[in-house]
């Protein structure tokens, strides 16, 4: 189960790939979502996704010298599992 698609739905693409290999591109070049948060429900459990966000995709996350933190952004998710 892809948690980004479950939590965000069609409202946000959640692109995580790919910046220039030298990380010097001025504008973000992220154009596809290849980095995922995957989970499997525990037996008899119910998943309650709380929050998910992409990090490393905003200008204010660049280094002082203007480099992107990585060629990929990442997805951070907060989950809660509840037994039925």
N, C-alpha and C positions, 0 to 999 in steps of 0.2 A: 504494500500500500504506500503510495507516494503522499507524504504528509503535506507538501506544499500545495498540491492540487486539491487535497481534501480541505485544507484550511483557507486558502486564498481563492480557490475556484478560478473563474475566468477574469477576475478583477485585476490581477497583477501577473505578468508573465514570469517573474522570478528568474530572469536571465542570469547565468553565472559564468558564461564562457564567451569569448576569450579576449583578453586585452592583448595588445602588441607584445611580442616575445621579450622586448626590452623594457616594457612597462612605461614608455615615454609618450604614449598617445594622449593628446590633450583632452578630448572627449572620450567618454566610455565607449568601447566597441563591443560590449557584451550583447550577444544577439541570439543565444540559445541557452536552454537550461539543461545542463548535463550533470550537475552536482545535485544529489538527492539526499533526503533523509528518509530512510525506509524503516519500517517496523512491522512486527508481526504481533498480533494480539495474543496475550496469554489465554490459555484455555478458560472459557467462560468469562472473558473480560470484555470491557467496553472501552474504546479509545475516546478520549476527550481532548482534542488538540486545543491548546490554550493560545499559543502565539507562534508565529513564524515570521522571519525576516531575512532579507539578504544583506550581508555586510561586505564591505570592500568594494562597493560599486558607486560611492559618492565622492565628489571632488574633495570634500573635507576629510576624507580618509587617506588621501595621498600623503607621501612623505614630504618633509620640508623641501626636498629638492624636486618635488613634483612627480615622483614615481607612484604608480598604483601599487598597493600592497602585494599583489600577486596577479598572475595572468588569469586566474579564476576568482570570482567572488565566492562567498560561501553562504550556506543556509543554516540558520540557527533556529531550532524549534524547541518549544517547551510543551511537554506532554503530560498527561495524567491518565492513568489507567484505573478503571473502576471495575470491581467484580460485580457481575450481575446477580 
